């Protein structure tokens, strides 16, 4: 775990600014969300498996005068998630939002070629891990009337055969996760959004059986497009809940 900040740690802890924890925050959509939130004045915690990219994001936030915490974390590890939540709250004094952007797929994603061990890994990352992170952070979100943005997939909103068995099933289940949060936690002011983006031009595409070329990627959504949508949800007034959003490129690659 490491810290990068534009202010002394004690001063940061005393500030009454809003705090967001972004999983999968070292690259792609998670990185873009972290930078967008920081630019909007949020303090940012980013977590992921690779310390290098997380440090780069934290340094970029700090270089722009923001406050950032980098947490090396495997979101499948329940104890490590609990420790990360404690680190966020100890560092900033509060937690106002979660953006769950960590995700996984595999090139072998059909019934006739999948590896069931990879299936379990995809489901653990895409579904079980968000449950773990939300469960750990929920007491803090209840105190602040916090927001949860679950970065899902258009495969959760409409049939997308190419997305694969494990990915489609895990992302579809995230819709139920969000609905139960909204049904049960509304009395505490907690709000959750199921965000279903279409194709995004990130390195995640390299996990496809047929990797899209530059021409196909050029017409896809960008991480910044999705980050702007997330920021809209984060900045919504406390009485406004955005239950679900679908964002698609105009032209499908």
Phi, psi and omega in degrees: 000140180216161184233136170229133185208150174272359182225160173301146185302318181298321180294320179298317182297330183276346182290152181255028180283162179281149186233132177237139175252122182248115173276151186066033190275003183270347184203170173056224183297317181301316178298314181298321178297315181299315181292321178296314181296318179298319178296333179273003175100004178279145164281144192231132167249129178242137179229156179175178185278334187256114183294325184303303179299325178296317178298322180295317178297313180300320180293322178294319177297313181296321180297334177268008178092009181265183182243129184216149176230128178254127184233112173288123191205136167262110186292352175278349183267107185299315181294321180293323176297316178299319179293322178295318177300318179297320181296320179298312183290322177296323182287315188250344178088355182191172174214123185252340184202151170240138168237113186263096186246001177287135180207164183210143168216180182218147177298330179269097192230007179256159178302329185272358177219358185289155172255121187297335176292323176291325176302313180296323180293317178297314181295321180297320181285316188276335185238304183296321181295315175303321176300316181297315182292315179299315181301319181293322187269348189302319177303322178290319180293327176296323181291328185256358187063051193281174183240140173239124174247116180261111179281102184260234184196154174297341176293343176274348187252329177213156180302130180223082187306326182291344182289335177100164184296301186293317182295311181298316181296315183291320180289323177298321180295336179296333176298319178292323177302313181294317181297319179293323175300313183292325180289319189266336187252001178304322179301337178266001181081007179283135181233142180227146180233131174265104184262121186242087179275151171281202184301132180238135182280085177225177178293346178301333180295340180292348178275358180283152176300321173243108186285127181297145178274182185297323180295319179293320181291332184296336182257005179275170169297155173255160174305324179295325176301313182290322178298322177297323177293317177300318181297323176302317180292316181299323185269002178297146178302157186299336181270002183249128176240128176259098188292318183207141175225137174243126181234124186231148169290149181295320180249128178276130181289000000 
